[in-house]
């Protein structure tokens, strides 16, 4: 059974940093990329970052490029999303997804507030 479990969300001040984790199980982690999505209030769910199966390639939309860093540790079946210089528009529920499938985690809430 495929499972993806996000953690690391919380309350963070504008300009701060936060690292989210996604622990996967039930499938060969090294053979699939991981996508991080986020659901902001009033906005359709959107891609926040993507990392390839090997962890060597990444991609970001303009909204997170330069501030977010995605990584993948195949030995630990874990992907992380390092979020820097956070702003109010980053308030969202963040989800990880096994790329190319409909396997999603349940999400972790990130709230940006001073």
Secondary structure, 3 states (H helix, E strand, C coil): CCEEEEECCEEECCCCCEEEEEEEECCCHHHCCEEEEEECCCCCCEEEEEECCCCCCEECCCCCCCCEEEEEECCCCEEEEEECCCCHHHCEEEEEEECCCCCECCCEEEEECC
